[in-house]
Amino acid sequence: MEPILREITSSDWITIIIFSSGLFLVLAKSLFYSRFLNFIILPFNNKYVFLYNKKDKLMNWFHIFFTVFLLLNLSLFLYIGINLYRPEEVISSPMLFALIAGLLFLFLFAKIITQLGSSTIFNSQQIISDIIFKKISYLNYSGMVMFLVNLLLCYVFTGSKTVYFVGVVLILLILIIGWVTIIKTHLKFLTSYFFYFILYLCALEIAPLIIIVNALKV
């Protein structure tokens, strides 16, 4: 019987990523406990938005911790999706994760800069910053779902497309709740710039999702 060489891919780096993201979650909870308690009920109660929608709302440590937490888990979530649906095209694992994380950071940064720039053009800095804060808050909240799904897919239900699909549905549900809340709160402003609002939705909200779905070919 001839020996068969089997290549075993180490998942130690994934454990490090999950542990690191969990550390940011613990820091956010420990240092800002009351804010964290309001944050975890965000999809069911808007108290968090009303309490913390104020000056320097985008640049505070709670927000920064959760944004890093989101970027790590979203990058890993997309990496796992590529492994599930396009395994034949997966390159060196840490390299692919780093590439996804870098592209996500650049995209989110460019997106925020574009939105802040448009607020200057339309002379609506306060309203746009409010909208950005709410959007990022709901996006950060979805990071907790990604964290849980990443744990399940890496250590419990390895390779389960069902778990991944449920995770995608829950994430989209949270984001939809966020957008409904934003539209209800700022309906008058959005209808005043309806054409630009639709253009923004198509270019920066819907198009990235279509690109991701086409890349995975779910």
N, C-alpha and C positions, 0 to 999 in steps of 0.2 A: 504493500500500500504506500503510495507516494504522499509525502506530507503536503498539505495545502496551506499556502500562505494567506492569512487573513489579516486585513488591515483594520486595526481598531482605532477609531477616532476618539481622542480624549475629550471629555466634557468638563474638565476641570475649569477651563476658562469661563464656561457658562455658569458654573457654580459661583465663581468669583463675581460675575456680572450680577447675578440674582442677589447675592449677599450684599454687594455694594449698593444696589438699588434699595434693598431693604434697610440698609443703614441710613439712607437719606429719609426714608419713611419714618424710621424711629426717631431721628433727629427732629423732624417736623412735629411729630406727636409730642415728644418730650419737652421741647423748647416752647411750643405754642399749643399747649394742651386744649385750652378753651376754644381757640380758633380751629383746631383739628376736629373737635366735637361738632362744631357748626358745619365744617366742611364735609364730613362724612354723610350728612343728610341733605346735601346740596340738590340732588335730583327731586327730592320730595318736599323741600322747604327752601325758600329763597333767602332765609335769614342771613346766611353767610355773605351773599352779594350785598345786601343792604348794610351790613355791619362794616364790611371791609372795602367797599367801593369808595375809596377816598384818595387823598394825595399819596403819591409814592406807592400806589396799589400794585404796580407791576414790578417795582424794585424793592422787595422786602425778602427777608431770609426764608420765610415760610413758602412764599411763591417760588423762590429760587430752588429750594430743596425739592419741592414737588415737580418742578419743571425738569430738573436733572433726573429725578425718579422716573418721570414720564419718558424722557428721551432714551434712557437705558432700556426700559421695558418695551417701548414701542419698537426700538431697533431689534431687540431679541424676538419680539412677536413676529415682525416681518421676516426675520431670518428663519424662524421656525416654519413660517408659511412657505417660504421658498424651498426649504428642505422637504416639506410635505408634498408640494405640488410640482416642483421642478427640481428634483434631486439630481438629475443628470447634468444640470448646469451649475451646481454648487462648486465654488472654488474653495481655496483654503479657508476653513471655518472662521478663525479670528479675523482674517483679512476681509471676508465678506461682511461680517458684523461691523467692523470698523468703517467700511465703505458706506454701509447703510446709515450708521450713526452720523457720519460726517455729512452726508447728503441731507439727512433730516434736520440737522442743526442749521445748515446753510439755508434750507428751504424755510424753516420756521423764522429764522432771523430776517431773511429777505421779506417774508410775508408781513412781519410786524413793522419793519421799516417802511414798506409800501403803504400799509394802512395809516401809519403815523404821518407819512408824507401827504396822503390824500386828505387827512384831517386839516392840514395847513391850507391846502388848495380850497377846500370847501368851508374853511373858517369854522370848524366844528371839532376842535381838539378835545373838549370835555366829553362829548357824546361818543366820539370814536374811541377814546381811551376807555370809556365805560364798556363799550362793546367788546374791545380787545380783552379787557379784564374778565368779562363774563365768559367769552369763548375759551380763553386759556384755562379758566377755572374748571369748566366742564371737561375740557380735554385732559387736564391734569387728573380729574376724578376718574376718567376712563383708564388712566394708568394703573389704578388699583385692580381693575378687572384684568388688564393685561398681565399684571404681576401674578395674580392667582392662576390664570390660564397658563402662563409660562411655567409655573411650579408644577401644575398638573401634567403638562405635556412633557416636561423634562424628567419627572421622577415618578409619576403614577400612571398616566395614560399615554405612554410614549407612542408617537405616531398616529394618534387618534384625530382624524379629520372632523369627527363629530364634535369633539371638545373645542377644536379650533373654530368651527363654524358657529357654535353657540357663543364663543367669545366674541366673534365678529358681530353677531347680532346684538349682544349686550352693549358693545362699544358704540355701535351705530345708534342704538336706542338712547343712550346717554347723550350723544351729540345732538340727536334730533330734539330731545327735551331742551337742551341748551339753546338751540336755534329758535324753537318755538317761544321760549322765554324772552329771548332777545327781540324777536319780531314783535311780540305783544307789548314789550316795554317801550320800544323805539319805533313803533309803527308809523307815526307821523313823519319822523325824520327819514325813514327808509323809503316811504312812498314819495317823498319830495325828490329823492334821487333814485327813483325806481330803476331807470336804465342802467345807471352805474352799479346799483346793487345787484341786478341780474348778471351784469358783466363780471362783477367780482365773484359771485357764486359759481359761475361757470368756469372762470379761469383759476381761482385759488381754492375752491372748496370741492367742487364736483370733479374737475379734471384730474387732480391727484388720485382720487379714489378709483376713477376709471383706469388710470395708468397702472395702479397697483393690481387691480383685478385682472387686467389684460396680461400683466407680467406673470401672475400666478396661474392664469387660465383655469380658474376654479371651475 
